[in-house]
């Protein structure tokens, strides 16, 4: 079994670009939903038998319940995801997680239908606070696909990914690598809506957008993916390892070569790591050139 097939089998992916069997059942948001349902069932059973239980046992204050609730619904994966990238804005506490059902099976949509579905999406609570959705930008037939984490304030206003200061830095890096943002790459985010205050994406929100991103990748069919930031890298590779451990090497997402690197917003706050990000860009360019050359040789070989 080659590396690509092994990775696909390990994370439950098949070659037909279908929803990953068994993966959503183990996603942190799905585990939270199951725990929440279990808690509701237990609460219902307790209400039925409350008359048979001594008052001293059933007396629980609201404060105690609030302290206990996170222990019931927080998954180990969610607890392990310590932020590597801290928002440039003031920290904003994420709202209480609403139980989220697993996304619907992947339905094949045209590019225009997919854009409309994202624009009208109400799969999670972010639809209540966004100004507009941010679908993507660039050339849908590009050989490079860049995937970030979530829209920021400027992206939410303009409806385009990477248009703030982080976007300017990304543009400079692409230009230095000989890539034009509008023609040579397609840029999308894991989330299509801005989390309030630029807080970290919640597991349920990532899950709600997962089908959109899968279909975008399928339509673009890139030669190489450059994943920008911890949430993009961990979502695509289904891992909790840090970017520091994942960068500098070649990975694969559904058979597509993938390079992990830092998010431009992180680089603006951690200038010394710009050199590492440029190393990742050079590595990505090297792999892209190798893959392009191999594809060219394959197409020019005479058919038997």
Order of alpha helices (4+ residues) and beta strands (2+ residues): alpha-alpha-alpha-alpha-alpha-alpha-beta-beta-alpha-alpha-beta-alpha-beta-alpha-alpha-beta-beta-alpha-alpha
